[in-house]
Amino acid sequence: MNEHGRHAMETMKKHDPEAFAQIADPETHFSMLGEEIQQAIWDLSEELTPTRGSEPPLEYIGLVNMAKLRAREMVYQEMIYAGLPPEPEDMEPGSATREDGQD
C-alpha cells in the first residue's frame, strides 16, 4: 500500500469508522485506491505544470513542485475528503449567538 492509500485508510478510519467497518478487505481496497490517487496526481500535476520558459532552473523546479503539491491537494479533496461526513462545528463557549440576535 502506498502513502496515499495509507492516508486514505487512516483518514476514513478516524473520520468515518462506520463506513470503514463495512469494507470487507481494507488492505486491498485502500491499496487500489492509493494507486488510483497516485495516477490522478501524476495526470493532474502534468496539466498544472507550466511550460518551461526563460526562468532560472531552480525557479522552474519550484513551479513544478508547486504543481505537484496543488495536484495532490486537489486529488485528496476529491478522492478522500469529499466522501467523509461533515465534521461537527467546533464552537467555543460564549461564541454562539441566540436566534433572536441577542448574546
Distance bins in CASP14 RR format, pairs under 12 A and 6 or more apart:
PFRMAT RR
TARGET T0000
AUTHOR 0000-0000-0000
RMODE 2
METHOD distances of the structure
MODEL  1
1 7 0 0 0 0 1 0 0 0 0 0 0
1 8 0 0 0 0 1 0 0 0 0 0 0
1 9 1 0 0 1 0 0 0 0 0 0 0
1 10 0 0 0 0 0 1 0 0 0 0 0
1 25 0 0 0 0 0 1 0 0 0 0 0
1 26 0 0 0 0 1 0 0 0 0 0 0
1 27 1 0 0 1 0 0 0 0 0 0 0
1 28 0 0 0 0 1 0 0 0 0 0 0
1 29 0 0 0 0 1 0 0 0 0 0 0
1 30 1 0 1 0 0 0 0 0 0 0 0
1 31 1 0 1 0 0 0 0 0 0 0 0
1 32 0 0 0 0 1 0 0 0 0 0 0
1 33 0 0 0 0 1 0 0 0 0 0 0
1 34 1 0 0 1 0 0 0 0 0 0 0
1 35 0 0 0 0 1 0 0 0 0 0 0
1 37 0 0 0 0 0 1 0 0 0 0 0
1 38 0 0 0 0 0 1 0 0 0 0 0
2 8 0 0 0 0 1 0 0 0 0 0 0
2 9 0 0 0 0 0 1 0 0 0 0 0
2 30 0 0 0 0 1 0 0 0 0 0 0
2 31 1 0 0 1 0 0 0 0 0 0 0
2 32 0 0 0 0 0 1 0 0 0 0 0
2 33 0 0 0 0 1 0 0 0 0 0 0
2 34 1 0 1 0 0 0 0 0 0 0 0
2 35 1 0 0 1 0 0 0 0 0 0 0
2 36 0 0 0 0 0 1 0 0 0 0 0
2 37 0 0 0 0 1 0 0 0 0 0 0
2 38 1 0 1 0 0 0 0 0 0 0 0
2 39 0 0 0 0 0 1 0 0 0 0 0
2 41 0 0 0 0 0 1 0 0 0 0 0
3 9 0 0 0 0 0 1 0 0 0 0 0
3 10 0 0 0 0 0 1 0 0 0 0 0
3 30 0 0 0 0 0 1 0 0 0 0 0
3 31 0 0 0 0 0 1 0 0 0 0 0
3 33 0 0 0 0 0 1 0 0 0 0 0
3 34 0 0 0 0 1 0 0 0 0 0 0
3 35 0 0 0 0 0 1 0 0 0 0 0
3 37 0 0 0 0 1 0 0 0 0 0 0
3 38 0 0 0 0 1 0 0 0 0 0 0
3 41 0 0 0 0 0 1 0 0 0 0 0
3 72 0 0 0 0 0 1 0 0 0 0 0
3 76 0 0 0 0 0 1 0 0 0 0 0
4 10 0 0 0 0 0 1 0 0 0 0 0
4 11 0 0 0 0 0 1 0 0 0 0 0
4 30 0 0 0 0 1 0 0 0 0 0 0
4 31 0 0 0 0 1 0 0 0 0 0 0
4 32 0 0 0 0 0 1 0 0 0 0 0
4 33 1 0 0 1 0 0 0 0 0 0 0
4 34 1 0 1 0 0 0 0 0 0 0 0
4 35 0 0 0 0 1 0 0 0 0 0 0
4 36 0 0 0 0 1 0 0 0 0 0 0
4 37 1 1 0 0 0 0 0 0 0 0 0
4 38 1 0 1 0 0 0 0 0 0 0 0
4 39 0 0 0 0 1 0 0 0 0 0 0
4 40 0 0 0 0 1 0 0 0 0 0 0
4 41 1 0 0 1 0 0 0 0 0 0 0
4 42 0 0 0 0 0 1 0 0 0 0 0
4 71 0 0 0 0 0 1 0 0 0 0 0
4 72 0 0 0 0 1 0 0 0 0 0 0
4 75 0 0 0 0 1 0 0 0 0 0 0
4 76 1 0 0 1 0 0 0 0 0 0 0
4 79 0 0 0 0 1 0 0 0 0 0 0
4 80 0 0 0 0 1 0 0 0 0 0 0
5 11 0 0 0 0 1 0 0 0 0 0 0
5 12 0 0 0 0 1 0 0 0 0 0 0
5 13 0 0 0 0 0 1 0 0 0 0 0
5 26 0 0 0 0 0 1 0 0 0 0 0
5 27 0 0 0 0 1 0 0 0 0 0 0
5 28 0 0 0 0 0 1 0 0 0 0 0
5 29 0 0 0 0 1 0 0 0 0 0 0
5 30 1 0 1 0 0 0 0 0 0 0 0
5 31 1 0 0 1 0 0 0 0 0 0 0
5 32 0 0 0 0 1 0 0 0 0 0 0
5 33 1 0 1 0 0 0 0 0 0 0 0
5 34 1 1 0 0 0 0 0 0 0 0 0
5 35 0 0 0 0 1 0 0 0 0 0 0
5 36 0 0 0 0 1 0 0 0 0 0 0
5 37 1 0 0 1 0 0 0 0 0 0 0
5 38 0 0 0 0 1 0 0 0 0 0 0
5 41 0 0 0 0 0 1 0 0 0 0 0
5 75 0 0 0 0 0 1 0 0 0 0 0
5 76 0 0 0 0 0 1 0 0 0 0 0
5 79 0 0 0 0 1 0 0 0 0 0 0
5 80 0 0 0 0 1 0 0 0 0 0 0
6 12 0 0 0 0 0 1 0 0 0 0 0
6 13 0 0 0 0 0 1 0 0 0 0 0
6 26 0 0 0 0 0 1 0 0 0 0 0
6 27 0 0 0 0 0 1 0 0 0 0 0
6 30 1 0 0 1 0 0 0 0 0 0 0
6 31 0 0 0 0 1 0 0 0 0 0 0
6 33 0 0 0 0 0 1 0 0 0 0 0
6 34 0 0 0 0 1 0 0 0 0 0 0
6 37 0 0 0 0 0 1 0 0 0 0 0
6 38 0 0 0 0 0 1 0 0 0 0 0
6 80 0 0 0 0 0 1 0 0 0 0 0
7 13 0 0 0 0 0 1 0 0 0 0 0
7 14 0 0 0 0 0 1 0 0 0 0 0
7 15 0 0 0 0 0 1 0 0 0 0 0
7 30 0 0 0 0 1 0 0 0 0 0 0
7 33 0 0 0 0 1 0 0 0 0 0 0
7 34 0 0 0 0 1 0 0 0 0 0 0
7 37 0 0 0 0 1 0 0 0 0 0 0
7 38 0 0 0 0 0 1 0 0 0 0 0
7 41 0 0 0 0 0 1 0 0 0 0 0
7 72 0 0 0 0 1 0 0 0 0 0 0
7 75 0 0 0 0 0 1 0 0 0 0 0
7 76 1 0 0 1 0 0 0 0 0 0 0
7 79 0 0 0 0 0 1 0 0 0 0 0
7 80 1 0 0 1 0 0 0 0 0 0 0
7 81 0 0 0 0 0 1 0 0 0 0 0
8 14 0 0 0 0 0 1 0 0 0 0 0
8 15 0 0 0 0 0 1 0 0 0 0 0
8 16 0 0 0 0 0 1 0 0 0 0 0
8 19 0 0 0 0 0 1 0 0 0 0 0
8 20 0 0 0 0 0 1 0 0 0 0 0
8 23 0 0 0 0 0 1 0 0 0 0 0
8 26 0 0 0 0 0 1 0 0 0 0 0
8 29 0 0 0 0 1 0 0 0 0 0 0
8 30 1 0 1 0 0 0 0 0 0 0 0
8 31 0 0 0 0 0 1 0 0 0 0 0
8 32 0 0 0 0 0 1 0 0 0 0 0
8 33 1 0 1 0 0 0 0 0 0 0 0
8 34 1 0 0 1 0 0 0 0 0 0 0
8 35 0 0 0 0 0 1 0 0 0 0 0
8 36 0 0 0 0 1 0 0 0 0 0 0
8 37 1 0 0 1 0 0 0 0 0 0 0
8 38 0 0 0 0 0 1 0 0 0 0 0
8 75 0 0 0 0 0 1 0 0 0 0 0
8 76 0 0 0 0 1 0 0 0 0 0 0
8 78 0 0 0 0 0 1 0 0 0 0 0
8 79 1 0 0 1 0 0 0 0 0 0 0
8 80 1 0 1 0 0 0 0 0 0 0 0
8 81 0 0 0 0 1 0 0 0 0 0 0
8 82 0 0 0 0 0 1 0 0 0 0 0
8 83 0 0 0 0 0 1 0 0 0 0 0
8 84 0 0 0 0 0 1 0 0 0 0 0
9 15 0 0 0 0 0 1 0 0 0 0 0
9 16 0 0 0 0 0 1 0 0 0 0 0
9 17 0 0 0 0 0 1 0 0 0 0 0
9 19 0 0 0 0 0 1 0 0 0 0 0
9 20 1 0 0 1 0 0 0 0 0 0 0
9 23 0 0 0 0 1 0 0 0 0 0 0
9 25 0 0 0 0 0 1 0 0 0 0 0
9 26 1 0 0 1 0 0 0 0 0 0 0
9 27 0 0 0 0 1 0 0 0 0 0 0
9 28 0 0 0 0 0 1 0 0 0 0 0
9 29 0 0 0 0 1 0 0 0 0 0 0
9 30 1 0 1 0 0 0 0 0 0 0 0
9 31 0 0 0 0 1 0 0 0 0 0 0
9 32 0 0 0 0 0 1 0 0 0 0 0
9 33 0 0 0 0 1 0 0 0 0 0 0
9 34 0 0 0 0 1 0 0 0 0 0 0
9 37 0 0 0 0 0 1 0 0 0 0 0
9 80 0 0 0 0 1 0 0 0 0 0 0
10 16 0 0 0 0 0 1 0 0 0 0 0
10 17 0 0 0 0 0 1 0 0 0 0 0
10 20 0 0 0 0 1 0 0 0 0 0 0
10 26 0 0 0 0 0 1 0 0 0 0 0
10 30 0 0 0 0 1 0 0 0 0 0 0
10 80 0 0 0 0 0 1 0 0 0 0 0
11 17 0 0 0 0 0 1 0 0 0 0 0
11 19 0 0 0 0 0 1 0 0 0 0 0
11 20 0 0 0 0 1 0 0 0 0 0 0
11 30 0 0 0 0 0 1 0 0 0 0 0
11 33 0 0 0 0 0 1 0 0 0 0 0
11 34 0 0 0 0 0 1 0 0 0 0 0
11 37 0 0 0 0 0 1 0 0 0 0 0
11 76 0 0 0 0 1 0 0 0 0 0 0
11 77 0 0 0 0 0 1 0 0 0 0 0
11 79 0 0 0 0 0 1 0 0 0 0 0
11 80 1 0 1 0 0 0 0 0 0 0 0
11 81 1 0 0 1 0 0 0 0 0 0 0
11 82 0 0 0 0 0 1 0 0 0 0 0
11 83 0 0 0 0 1 0 0 0 0 0 0
11 84 1 0 0 1 0 0 0 0 0 0 0
11 85 0 0 0 0 0 1 0 0 0 0 0
11 87 0 0 0 0 0 1 0 0 0 0 0
12 18 0 0 0 0 0 1 0 0 0 0 0
12 19 1 0 0 1 0 0 0 0 0 0 0
12 20 1 0 1 0 0 0 0 0 0 0 0
12 21 0 0 0 0 0 1 0 0 0 0 0
12 22 0 0 0 0 0 1 0 0 0 0 0
12 23 0 0 0 0 1 0 0 0 0 0 0
12 26 0 0 0 0 1 0 0 0 0 0 0
12 29 0 0 0 0 1 0 0 0 0 0 0
12 30 0 0 0 0 1 0 0 0 0 0 0
12 33 0 0 0 0 1 0 0 0 0 0 0
12 79 0 0 0 0 0 1 0 0 0 0 0
12 80 1 0 0 1 0 0 0 0 0 0 0
12 81 0 0 0 0 0 1 0 0 0 0 0
12 83 0 0 0 0 1 0 0 0 0 0 0
12 84 1 0 0 1 0 0 0 0 0 0 0
12 85 0 0 0 0 0 1 0 0 0 0 0
13 19 0 0 0 0 1 0 0 0 0 0 0
13 20 1 0 1 0 0 0 0 0 0 0 0
13 21 0 0 0 0 1 0 0 0 0 0 0
13 23 0 0 0 0 1 0 0 0 0 0 0
13 26 0 0 0 0 1 0 0 0 0 0 0
13 29 0 0 0 0 0 1 0 0 0 0 0
13 30 0 0 0 0 1 0 0 0 0 0 0
13 80 0 0 0 0 0 1 0 0 0 0 0
13 84 0 0 0 0 0 1 0 0 0 0 0
14 20 0 0 0 0 1 0 0 0 0 0 0
14 80 0 0 0 0 0 1 0 0 0 0 0
14 81 0 0 0 0 0 1 0 0 0 0 0
14 84 0 0 0 0 1 0 0 0 0 0 0
14 85 0 0 0 0 0 1 0 0 0 0 0
14 87 0 0 0 0 0 1 0 0 0 0 0
15 80 0 0 0 0 1 0 0 0 0 0 0
15 81 0 0 0 0 1 0 0 0 0 0 0
15 82 0 0 0 0 0 1 0 0 0 0 0
15 83 0 0 0 0 1 0 0 0 0 0 0
15 84 1 0 1 0 0 0 0 0 0 0 0
15 85 1 0 0 1 0 0 0 0 0 0 0
15 86 0 0 0 0 1 0 0 0 0 0 0
15 87 1 0 0 1 0 0 0 0 0 0 0
15 88 0 0 0 0 0 1 0 0 0 0 0
16 22 0 0 0 0 1 0 0 0 0 0 0
16 23 0 0 0 0 0 1 0 0 0 0 0
16 80 0 0 0 0 0 1 0 0 0 0 0
16 81 0 0 0 0 0 1 0 0 0 0 0
16 82 0 0 0 0 0 1 0 0 0 0 0
16 83 1 0 0 1 0 0 0 0 0 0 0
16 84 1 0 1 0 0 0 0 0 0 0 0
16 85 1 0 1 0 0 0 0 0 0 0 0
16 86 0 0 0 0 0 1 0 0 0 0 0
16 87 0 0 0 0 0 1 0 0 0 0 0
17 23 0 0 0 0 0 1 0 0 0 0 0
17 26 0 0 0 0 0 1 0 0 0 0 0
17 84 0 0 0 0 0 1 0 0 0 0 0
17 85 0 0 0 0 0 1 0 0 0 0 0
18 84 0 0 0 0 0 1 0 0 0 0 0
18 85 0 0 0 0 1 0 0 0 0 0 0
19 26 0 0 0 0 0 1 0 0 0 0 0
19 29 0 0 0 0 0 1 0 0 0 0 0
19 83 0 0 0 0 1 0 0 0 0 0 0
19 84 0 0 0 0 1 0 0 0 0 0 0
19 85 0 0 0 0 1 0 0 0 0 0 0
20 26 1 0 0 1 0 0 0 0 0 0 0
20 29 0 0 0 0 1 0 0 0 0 0 0
20 30 0 0 0 0 1 0 0 0 0 0 0
20 84 0 0 0 0 0 1 0 0 0 0 0
20 85 0 0 0 0 0 1 0 0 0 0 0
22 29 0 0 0 0 0 1 0 0 0 0 0
23 29 1 0 1 0 0 0 0 0 0 0 0
23 30 0 0 0 0 1 0 0 0 0 0 0
23 31 0 0 0 0 0 1 0 0 0 0 0
23 32 0 0 0 0 0 1 0 0 0 0 0
23 33 0 0 0 0 0 1 0 0 0 0 0
25 31 0 0 0 0 1 0 0 0 0 0 0
25 32 0 0 0 0 1 0 0 0 0 0 0
25 33 0 0 0 0 0 1 0 0 0 0 0
26 32 0 0 0 0 0 1 0 0 0 0 0
26 33 0 0 0 0 0 1 0 0 0 0 0
27 33 0 0 0 0 0 1 0 0 0 0 0
27 34 0 0 0 0 0 1 0 0 0 0 0
28 34 0 0 0 0 0 1 0 0 0 0 0
28 35 0 0 0 0 0 1 0 0 0 0 0
29 35 0 0 0 0 0 1 0 0 0 0 0
29 36 0 0 0 0 0 1 0 0 0 0 0
30 36 0 0 0 0 0 1 0 0 0 0 0
30 37 0 0 0 0 1 0 0 0 0 0 0
30 79 0 0 0 0 0 1 0 0 0 0 0
30 80 0 0 0 0 0 1 0 0 0 0 0
31 37 0 0 0 0 0 1 0 0 0 0 0
31 38 0 0 0 0 0 1 0 0 0 0 0
32 38 0 0 0 0 0 1 0 0 0 0 0
32 39 0 0 0 0 0 1 0 0 0 0 0
32 79 0 0 0 0 0 1 0 0 0 0 0
33 39 0 0 0 0 0 1 0 0 0 0 0
33 40 0 0 0 0 0 1 0 0 0 0 0
33 75 0 0 0 0 0 1 0 0 0 0 0
33 76 0 0 0 0 0 1 0 0 0 0 0
33 79 1 0 0 1 0 0 0 0 0 0 0
33 80 0 0 0 0 1 0 0 0 0 0 0
33 83 0 0 0 0 0 1 0 0 0 0 0
34 40 0 0 0 0 1 0 0 0 0 0 0
34 41 0 0 0 0 1 0 0 0 0 0 0
34 72 0 0 0 0 0 1 0 0 0 0 0
34 75 0 0 0 0 0 1 0 0 0 0 0
34 76 0 0 0 0 0 1 0 0 0 0 0
34 79 0 0 0 0 1 0 0 0 0 0 0
34 80 0 0 0 0 1 0 0 0 0 0 0
35 41 0 0 0 0 0 1 0 0 0 0 0
35 42 0 0 0 0 0 1 0 0 0 0 0
35 79 0 0 0 0 0 1 0 0 0 0 0
36 42 0 0 0 0 0 1 0 0 0 0 0
36 43 0 0 0 0 0 1 0 0 0 0 0
36 75 0 0 0 0 1 0 0 0 0 0 0
36 78 0 0 0 0 0 1 0 0 0 0 0
36 79 1 0 0 1 0 0 0 0 0 0 0
36 80 0 0 0 0 0 1 0 0 0 0 0
37 43 0 0 0 0 0 1 0 0 0 0 0
37 44 0 0 0 0 0 1 0 0 0 0 0
37 71 0 0 0 0 0 1 0 0 0 0 0
37 72 0 0 0 0 1 0 0 0 0 0 0
37 73 0 0 0 0 0 1 0 0 0 0 0
37 74 0 0 0 0 0 1 0 0 0 0 0
37 75 1 0 1 0 0 0 0 0 0 0 0
37 76 1 0 0 1 0 0 0 0 0 0 0
37 77 0 0 0 0 0 1 0 0 0 0 0
37 78 0 0 0 0 1 0 0 0 0 0 0
37 79 1 0 1 0 0 0 0 0 0 0 0
37 80 1 0 0 1 0 0 0 0 0 0 0
37 81 0 0 0 0 0 1 0 0 0 0 0
38 44 0 0 0 0 0 1 0 0 0 0 0
38 45 0 0 0 0 0 1 0 0 0 0 0
38 68 0 0 0 0 0 1 0 0 0 0 0
38 71 0 0 0 0 0 1 0 0 0 0 0
38 72 0 0 0 0 1 0 0 0 0 0 0
38 75 0 0 0 0 1 0 0 0 0 0 0
38 76 0 0 0 0 0 1 0 0 0 0 0
38 79 0 0 0 0 0 1 0 0 0 0 0
39 45 0 0 0 0 0 1 0 0 0 0 0
39 46 0 0 0 0 0 1 0 0 0 0 0
39 71 0 0 0 0 0 1 0 0 0 0 0
39 75 0 0 0 0 1 0 0 0 0 0 0
39 79 0 0 0 0 0 1 0 0 0 0 0
40 46 0 0 0 0 0 1 0 0 0 0 0
40 47 0 0 0 0 0 1 0 0 0 0 0
40 71 1 0 0 1 0 0 0 0 0 0 0
40 72 0 0 0 0 1 0 0 0 0 0 0
40 73 0 0 0 0 0 1 0 0 0 0 0
40 74 0 0 0 0 1 0 0 0 0 0 0
40 75 1 0 1 0 0 0 0 0 0 0 0
40 76 0 0 0 0 1 0 0 0 0 0 0
40 77 0 0 0 0 0 1 0 0 0 0 0
40 78 1 0 0 1 0 0 0 0 0 0 0
40 79 1 0 0 1 0 0 0 0 0 0 0
40 80 0 0 0 0 0 1 0 0 0 0 0
41 47 0 0 0 0 0 1 0 0 0 0 0
41 48 0 0 0 0 0 1 0 0 0 0 0
41 49 0 0 0 0 0 1 0 0 0 0 0
41 67 0 0 0 0 0 1 0 0 0 0 0
41 68 1 0 0 1 0 0 0 0 0 0 0
41 69 0 0 0 0 1 0 0 0 0 0 0
41 70 0 0 0 0 1 0 0 0 0 0 0
41 71 1 0 1 0 0 0 0 0 0 0 0
41 72 1 0 1 0 0 0 0 0 0 0 0
41 73 0 0 0 0 1 0 0 0 0 0 0
41 74 0 0 0 0 1 0 0 0 0 0 0
41 75 1 0 1 0 0 0 0 0 0 0 0
41 76 0 0 0 0 1 0 0 0 0 0 0
41 77 0 0 0 0 0 1 0 0 0 0 0
41 78 0 0 0 0 0 1 0 0 0 0 0
41 79 0 0 0 0 1 0 0 0 0 0 0
41 80 0 0 0 0 0 1 0 0 0 0 0
42 48 0 0 0 0 0 1 0 0 0 0 0
42 49 0 0 0 0 0 1 0 0 0 0 0
42 67 0 0 0 0 0 1 0 0 0 0 0
42 68 0 0 0 0 1 0 0 0 0 0 0
42 71 1 0 0 1 0 0 0 0 0 0 0
42 72 0 0 0 0 0 1 0 0 0 0 0
42 75 0 0 0 0 1 0 0 0 0 0 0
43 49 0 0 0 0 0 1 0 0 0 0 0
43 67 0 0 0 0 0 1 0 0 0 0 0
43 68 0 0 0 0 0 1 0 0 0 0 0
43 71 0 0 0 0 1 0 0 0 0 0 0
43 72 0 0 0 0 0 1 0 0 0 0 0
43 74 0 0 0 0 0 1 0 0 0 0 0
43 75 0 0 0 0 1 0 0 0 0 0 0
44 67 0 0 0 0 1 0 0 0 0 0 0
44 68 0 0 0 0 1 0 0 0 0 0 0
44 69 0 0 0 0 0 1 0 0 0 0 0
44 70 0 0 0 0 1 0 0 0 0 0 0
44 71 1 1 0 0 0 0 0 0 0 0 0
44 72 0 0 0 0 1 0 0 0 0 0 0
44 73 0 0 0 0 1 0 0 0 0 0 0
44 74 1 0 0 1 0 0 0 0 0 0 0
44 75 1 0 0 1 0 0 0 0 0 0 0
44 76 0 0 0 0 0 1 0 0 0 0 0
44 77 0 0 0 0 0 1 0 0 0 0 0
44 78 0 0 0 0 1 0 0 0 0 0 0
44 79 0 0 0 0 0 1 0 0 0 0 0
45 63 0 0 0 0 0 1 0 0 0 0 0
45 64 0 0 0 0 1 0 0 0 0 0 0
45 65 0 0 0 0 1 0 0 0 0 0 0
45 66 0 0 0 0 1 0 0 0 0 0 0
45 67 1 0 1 0 0 0 0 0 0 0 0
45 68 1 0 1 0 0 0 0 0 0 0 0
45 69 0 0 0 0 1 0 0 0 0 0 0
45 70 1 0 0 1 0 0 0 0 0 0 0
45 71 1 1 0 0 0 0 0 0 0 0 0
45 72 1 0 0 1 0 0 0 0 0 0 0
45 73 0 0 0 0 0 1 0 0 0 0 0
45 74 0 0 0 0 1 0 0 0 0 0 0
45 75 0 0 0 0 1 0 0 0 0 0 0
46 64 0 0 0 0 0 1 0 0 0 0 0
46 67 0 0 0 0 1 0 0 0 0 0 0
46 68 0 0 0 0 1 0 0 0 0 0 0
46 71 0 0 0 0 1 0 0 0 0 0 0
47 67 0 0 0 0 1 0 0 0 0 0 0
47 68 0 0 0 0 0 1 0 0 0 0 0
47 70 0 0 0 0 0 1 0 0 0 0 0
47 71 1 0 0 1 0 0 0 0 0 0 0
47 74 0 0 0 0 0 1 0 0 0 0 0
47 75 0 0 0 0 0 1 0 0 0 0 0
48 63 0 0 0 0 1 0 0 0 0 0 0
48 64 0 0 0 0 1 0 0 0 0 0 0
48 65 0 0 0 0 0 1 0 0 0 0 0
48 66 0 0 0 0 1 0 0 0 0 0 0
48 67 1 1 0 0 0 0 0 0 0 0 0
48 68 0 0 0 0 1 0 0 0 0 0 0
48 69 0 0 0 0 1 0 0 0 0 0 0
48 70 1 0 1 0 0 0 0 0 0 0 0
48 71 1 0 1 0 0 0 0 0 0 0 0
48 72 0 0 0 0 0 1 0 0 0 0 0
48 73 0 0 0 0 0 1 0 0 0 0 0
48 74 0 0 0 0 1 0 0 0 0 0 0
48 75 0 0 0 0 0 1 0 0 0 0 0
49 60 0 0 0 0 1 0 0 0 0 0 0
49 61 0 0 0 0 0 1 0 0 0 0 0
49 62 0 0 0 0 0 1 0 0 0 0 0
49 63 1 0 0 1 0 0 0 0 0 0 0
49 64 1 0 1 0 0 0 0 0 0 0 0
49 65 0 0 0 0 1 0 0 0 0 0 0
49 66 0 0 0 0 1 0 0 0 0 0 0
49 67 1 0 1 0 0 0 0 0 0 0 0
49 68 1 0 0 1 0 0 0 0 0 0 0
49 69 0 0 0 0 0 1 0 0 0 0 0
49 70 0 0 0 0 1 0 0 0 0 0 0
49 71 0 0 0 0 1 0 0 0 0 0 0
50 59 0 0 0 0 0 1 0 0 0 0 0
50 60 0 0 0 0 1 0 0 0 0 0 0
50 61 0 0 0 0 0 1 0 0 0 0 0
50 62 0 0 0 0 0 1 0 0 0 0 0
50 63 1 0 1 0 0 0 0 0 0 0 0
50 64 0 0 0 0 1 0 0 0 0 0 0
50 65 0 0 0 0 0 1 0 0 0 0 0
50 66 0 0 0 0 1 0 0 0 0 0 0
50 67 1 0 0 1 0 0 0 0 0 0 0
50 70 0 0 0 0 0 1 0 0 0 0 0
51 60 0 0 0 0 1 0 0 0 0 0 0
51 63 0 0 0 0 0 1 0 0 0 0 0
51 64 0 0 0 0 0 1 0 0 0 0 0
51 67 0 0 0 0 0 1 0 0 0 0 0
52 59 0 0 0 0 0 1 0 0 0 0 0
52 60 1 0 1 0 0 0 0 0 0 0 0
52 61 0 0 0 0 0 1 0 0 0 0 0
52 62 0 0 0 0 0 1 0 0 0 0 0
52 63 0 0 0 0 1 0 0 0 0 0 0
52 64 0 0 0 0 1 0 0 0 0 0 0
53 59 0 0 0 0 1 0 0 0 0 0 0
53 60 1 0 0 1 0 0 0 0 0 0 0
53 63 0 0 0 0 1 0 0 0 0 0 0
54 60 0 0 0 0 1 0 0 0 0 0 0
55 61 0 0 0 0 1 0 0 0 0 0 0
55 62 0 0 0 0 1 0 0 0 0 0 0
55 63 1 0 0 1 0 0 0 0 0 0 0
55 64 0 0 0 0 0 1 0 0 0 0 0
56 62 0 0 0 0 0 1 0 0 0 0 0
56 63 0 0 0 0 0 1 0 0 0 0 0
57 63 0 0 0 0 0 1 0 0 0 0 0
57 64 0 0 0 0 0 1 0 0 0 0 0
58 64 0 0 0 0 0 1 0 0 0 0 0
58 65 0 0 0 0 0 1 0 0 0 0 0
59 65 0 0 0 0 0 1 0 0 0 0 0
59 66 0 0 0 0 0 1 0 0 0 0 0
60 66 0 0 0 0 0 1 0 0 0 0 0
60 67 0 0 0 0 0 1 0 0 0 0 0
61 67 0 0 0 0 0 1 0 0 0 0 0
61 68 0 0 0 0 0 1 0 0 0 0 0
62 68 0 0 0 0 1 0 0 0 0 0 0
62 69 0 0 0 0 1 0 0 0 0 0 0
62 70 0 0 0 0 0 1 0 0 0 0 0
63 69 0 0 0 0 0 1 0 0 0 0 0
63 70 0 0 0 0 0 1 0 0 0 0 0
64 70 0 0 0 0 0 1 0 0 0 0 0
64 71 0 0 0 0 0 1 0 0 0 0 0
65 71 0 0 0 0 0 1 0 0 0 0 0
65 72 0 0 0 0 0 1 0 0 0 0 0
66 72 0 0 0 0 0 1 0 0 0 0 0
66 73 0 0 0 0 0 1 0 0 0 0 0
67 73 0 0 0 0 0 1 0 0 0 0 0
67 74 0 0 0 0 0 1 0 0 0 0 0
68 74 0 0 0 0 0 1 0 0 0 0 0
68 75 0 0 0 0 0 1 0 0 0 0 0
69 75 0 0 0 0 0 1 0 0 0 0 0
69 76 0 0 0 0 0 1 0 0 0 0 0
70 76 0 0 0 0 0 1 0 0 0 0 0
70 77 0 0 0 0 0 1 0 0 0 0 0
71 77 0 0 0 0 0 1 0 0 0 0 0
71 78 0 0 0 0 0 1 0 0 0 0 0
71 79 0 0 0 0 0 1 0 0 0 0 0
72 78 0 0 0 0 0 1 0 0 0 0 0
72 79 0 0 0 0 0 1 0 0 0 0 0
72 80 0 0 0 0 0 1 0 0 0 0 0
73 79 0 0 0 0 0 1 0 0 0 0 0
73 80 0 0 0 0 0 1 0 0 0 0 0
73 81 0 0 0 0 1 0 0 0 0 0 0
74 80 0 0 0 0 0 1 0 0 0 0 0
74 81 0 0 0 0 0 1 0 0 0 0 0
74 82 0 0 0 0 0 1 0 0 0 0 0
75 81 0 0 0 0 0 1 0 0 0 0 0
75 82 0 0 0 0 0 1 0 0 0 0 0
76 82 0 0 0 0 1 0 0 0 0 0 0
76 83 0 0 0 0 0 1 0 0 0 0 0
76 84 0 0 0 0 0 1 0 0 0 0 0
77 83 0 0 0 0 1 0 0 0 0 0 0
77 84 0 0 0 0 0 1 0 0 0 0 0
81 87 0 0 0 0 0 1 0 0 0 0 0
89 95 0 0 0 0 0 1 0 0 0 0 0
89 96 0 0 0 0 1 0 0 0 0 0 0
90 96 0 0 0 0 0 1 0 0 0 0 0
91 97 0 0 0 0 0 1 0 0 0 0 0
94 103 1 0 0 1 0 0 0 0 0 0 0
95 103 0 0 0 0 1 0 0 0 0 0 0
96 102 0 0 0 0 0 1 0 0 0 0 0
96 103 0 0 0 0 1 0 0 0 0 0 0
97 103 1 0 1 0 0 0 0 0 0 0 0
END
